[in-house]
Amino acid sequence: MLILSRRVNEKIMIGEDISVSIIEVRGDQVRLGVDAPKNVKVFRQEVFDAIKAENKAAAESRAVFPELDFGAEREPL
C-alpha cells in the first residue's frame, strides 16, 4: 500500500485519467473529490461490499417456476 501525505487542495493522480483531491480535513474526517471518466465506477467501500453481496446472492439464488403439466388431461369445467 502506498501511503501519501497531502494537504487541502492537493491532488493524487491515478494513471492519467483519475485524480483524487483533498477537499477538506475536519478532525478525523477527510473529504475527498474524485474526478474519473464516466466509465470508471467509484464507490465507498461499504457500498461496494453491499453491491458485491447482492450480486453474489442473486447469482446463487434459484429461479422458482410454477409446476407445469402440459400432458395432463384437463377436468371438465
Secondary structure as the mmCIF struct_conf table of DSSP 4:
data_model
#
loop_
_struct_conf.conf_type_id
_struct_conf.id
_struct_conf.beg_label_comp_id
_struct_conf.beg_label_asym_id
_struct_conf.beg_label_seq_id
_struct_conf.end_label_comp_id
_struct_conf.end_label_asym_id
_struct_conf.end_label_seq_id
TURN_TY1_P TURN_TY1_P1 VAL A 8 ASN A 9
STRN STRN1 LYS A 11 ILE A 14
TURN_TY1_P TURN_TY1_P2 GLY A 15 ASP A 17
STRN STRN2 ILE A 18 ARG A 26
TURN_TY1_P TURN_TY1_P3 GLY A 27 ASP A 28
STRN STRN3 GLN A 29 ASP A 35
TURN_TY1_P TURN_TY1_P4 LYS A 38 ASN A 39
BEND BEND1 VAL A 40 VAL A 40
HELX_RH_AL_P HELX_RH_AL_P1 GLN A 45 GLU A 60
BEND BEND2 PHE A 70 ALA A 72
HELX_LH_PP_P HELX_LH_PP_P1 GLU A 73 PRO A 76
#
